[in-house]
């Protein structure tokens, strides 16, 4: 059994398996991972598939649906102008310490080591008012599409973080009840 496999290494292996063959279910994927010595819980596997942007598509007539992945580094799904995916909202609630804007830039502060994780999540959701991100260890630079949009982006991200903090208890409660 492979012990201590990092999340990114596990997700890279999942990507390899889905790209190489038809994977028809989470149970099938867990069995393929186990064959390679990677033990994973169903909850972790479900989270990994969501983070990778995996979707199931129907096969040819009579063939079962199987998972497919978007190209690497492609936005998982365009975000709505007025909302953000729940995962990003939760992450902002957990990780955003402060956000300030100036001109077309928003500077976000996170706990040490979290800025790149948050930047990657923001890039994958492709917020319509965000051109891109650059991250260090605990600081994240968010570039607004509008020349004066930095303060608005910072305010929006602070508001999402507040919502993410409020919803964290509810989300945990719902997940533990299942």
C-alpha positions as CSV (number, residue, x, y, z in Angstrom):
1,X,0.0,0.0,0.0
2,X,1.3,3.5,-0.8
3,X,1.3,5.5,2.4
4,X,1.4,9.2,2.6
5,X,0.4,10.0,-1.0
6,X,-0.2,13.7,-1.3
7,X,-3.5,15.0,-2.5
8,X,-1.9,16.4,-5.7
9,X,-0.1,13.1,-6.4
10,X,-3.3,11.2,-5.8
11,X,-5.2,13.5,-8.1
12,X,-2.5,13.2,-10.7
13,X,-2.9,9.4,-10.5
14,X,-6.7,9.7,-10.8
15,X,-6.2,11.9,-13.9
16,X,-3.9,9.3,-15.5
17,X,-6.4,6.5,-14.9
18,X,-9.4,8.4,-16.3
19,X,-7.3,9.5,-19.3
20,X,-6.1,6.0,-20.0
21,X,-9.3,4.0,-19.7
22,X,-13.1,4.2,-19.2
23,X,-13.8,4.6,-15.5
24,X,-17.5,4.0,-14.9
25,X,-17.9,4.6,-11.2
26,X,-16.2,5.8,-8.0
27,X,-16.1,2.1,-6.9
28,X,-14.4,1.2,-10.2
29,X,-11.9,4.1,-9.7
30,X,-11.2,3.1,-6.1
31,X,-10.5,-0.5,-7.2
32,X,-8.1,0.8,-9.9
33,X,-6.3,3.0,-7.3
34,X,-6.1,0.1,-4.9
35,X,-4.5,-2.1,-7.6
36,X,-1.7,0.5,-7.6
37,X,-1.5,0.5,-3.8
38,X,-3.5,3.7,-3.2
39,X,-6.2,3.3,-0.7
40,X,-8.8,6.1,-0.6
41,X,-12.2,6.6,1.1
42,X,-15.3,7.3,-1.0
43,X,-15.6,10.8,0.5
44,X,-12.0,11.7,-0.5
45,X,-12.5,10.2,-3.9
46,X,-15.7,12.2,-4.4
47,X,-13.9,15.4,-3.3
48,X,-11.0,14.7,-5.7
49,X,-13.3,14.1,-8.6
50,X,-15.1,17.4,-7.9
51,X,-11.8,19.3,-7.6
52,X,-10.6,17.8,-10.8
53,X,-13.8,18.8,-12.6
54,X,-14.7,15.2,-13.5
55,X,-18.1,14.7,-15.1
56,X,-19.7,11.5,-16.3
57,X,-20.7,11.3,-20.0
58,X,-22.8,8.7,-21.6
59,X,-21.0,6.2,-23.8
60,X,-22.1,4.8,-27.1
61,X,-25.5,3.0,-27.2
62,X,-25.4,0.4,-24.5
63,X,-22.1,1.5,-23.1
64,X,-22.0,2.8,-19.5
65,X,-21.3,6.4,-18.7
66,X,-17.7,7.1,-17.8
67,X,-15.7,10.0,-16.2
68,X,-14.0,12.6,-18.4
69,X,-11.8,15.5,-17.2
70,X,-11.3,19.0,-18.6
71,X,-7.9,19.8,-20.0
72,X,-5.4,20.5,-17.3
73,X,-5.4,24.2,-16.1
74,X,-8.6,24.9,-17.9
75,X,-11.3,26.6,-16.0
76,X,-13.6,24.0,-14.5
77,X,-16.7,26.0,-15.2
78,X,-17.4,29.6,-15.8
79,X,-18.7,31.2,-12.6
80,X,-21.9,33.2,-12.6
81,X,-21.4,36.9,-12.4
82,X,-23.3,37.1,-9.1
83,X,-22.3,33.9,-7.5
84,X,-19.3,31.7,-6.8
85,X,-19.2,27.9,-6.4
86,X,-19.8,26.7,-2.9
87,X,-16.3,25.2,-2.6
88,X,-14.6,28.6,-3.4
89,X,-16.9,30.3,-0.9
90,X,-16.0,27.8,1.8
91,X,-12.3,28.1,1.0
92,X,-12.5,31.9,1.2
93,X,-14.2,31.6,4.6
94,X,-11.5,29.3,5.8
95,X,-8.4,31.0,4.3
96,X,-9.0,34.7,3.7
97,X,-7.5,36.8,6.5
98,X,-7.8,40.2,4.7
99,X,-8.4,41.7,1.3
100,X,-7.7,45.2,0.1
101,X,-8.0,46.7,-3.4
102,X,-6.2,49.4,-5.4
103,X,-6.6,50.3,-9.1
104,X,-7.1,46.9,-10.8
105,X,-5.5,44.8,-8.1
106,X,-6.7,43.1,-5.0
107,X,-4.2,41.9,-2.4
108,X,-5.4,39.0,-0.3
109,X,-3.7,37.7,2.8
110,X,-4.0,34.0,4.0
111,X,-2.4,31.9,6.7
112,X,1.2,30.8,5.8
113,X,1.2,28.3,2.9
114,X,-2.4,28.8,1.8
115,X,-2.1,31.5,-0.9
116,X,-1.2,29.2,-3.8
117,X,-4.0,26.8,-2.8
118,X,-6.6,29.6,-2.8
119,X,-5.2,31.1,-6.1
120,X,-5.5,27.7,-7.8
121,X,-9.1,27.4,-6.7
122,X,-9.9,30.9,-7.9
123,X,-8.2,30.3,-11.3
124,X,-10.2,27.1,-11.8
125,X,-13.6,28.8,-11.2
126,X,-12.8,31.6,-13.6
127,X,-14.6,34.4,-11.9
128,X,-15.8,36.7,-14.7
129,X,-14.4,39.9,-13.1
130,X,-10.9,38.3,-12.4
131,X,-8.2,38.2,-15.1
132,X,-5.8,36.1,-13.1
133,X,-3.9,35.5,-9.9
134,X,-0.3,35.4,-8.6
135,X,0.4,33.8,-5.3
136,X,3.3,33.6,-2.8
137,X,3.2,31.9,0.5
138,X,0.6,34.0,2.4
139,X,-0.2,36.7,-0.1
140,X,-2.3,36.5,-3.2
141,X,-2.5,39.2,-6.0
142,X,-5.8,39.1,-7.9
143,X,-5.9,41.1,-11.1
144,X,-9.3,42.6,-12.0
145,X,-10.5,42.8,-15.6
146,X,-11.6,46.4,-15.0
147,X,-8.9,49.2,-14.6
148,X,-10.5,50.3,-11.4
149,X,-12.0,47.0,-10.2
150,X,-9.5,46.0,-7.5
151,X,-11.5,47.4,-4.6
152,X,-14.7,45.8,-5.9
153,X,-13.0,42.4,-6.3
154,X,-11.6,42.7,-2.8
155,X,-15.0,43.6,-1.3
156,X,-16.7,40.8,-3.2
157,X,-14.1,38.2,-2.0
158,X,-14.5,39.5,1.6
159,X,-18.3,39.1,1.3
160,X,-17.9,35.6,-0.1
161,X,-15.5,34.8,2.8
162,X,-18.1,36.0,5.3
163,X,-20.7,33.7,3.7
164,X,-18.3,30.8,3.7
165,X,-17.7,31.2,7.4
166,X,-21.4,31.3,8.1
167,X,-22.1,28.3,5.9
168,X,-19.2,26.2,7.3
169,X,-21.1,24.8,10.2
170,X,-24.2,24.0,8.1
171,X,-22.1,22.2,5.5
172,X,-20.3,20.1,8.1
173,X,-23.6,19.3,9.7
174,X,-25.2,18.2,6.4
175,X,-22.1,16.1,5.5
176,X,-22.0,14.3,8.9
177,X,-25.8,13.5,8.7
178,X,-25.5,11.5,5.5
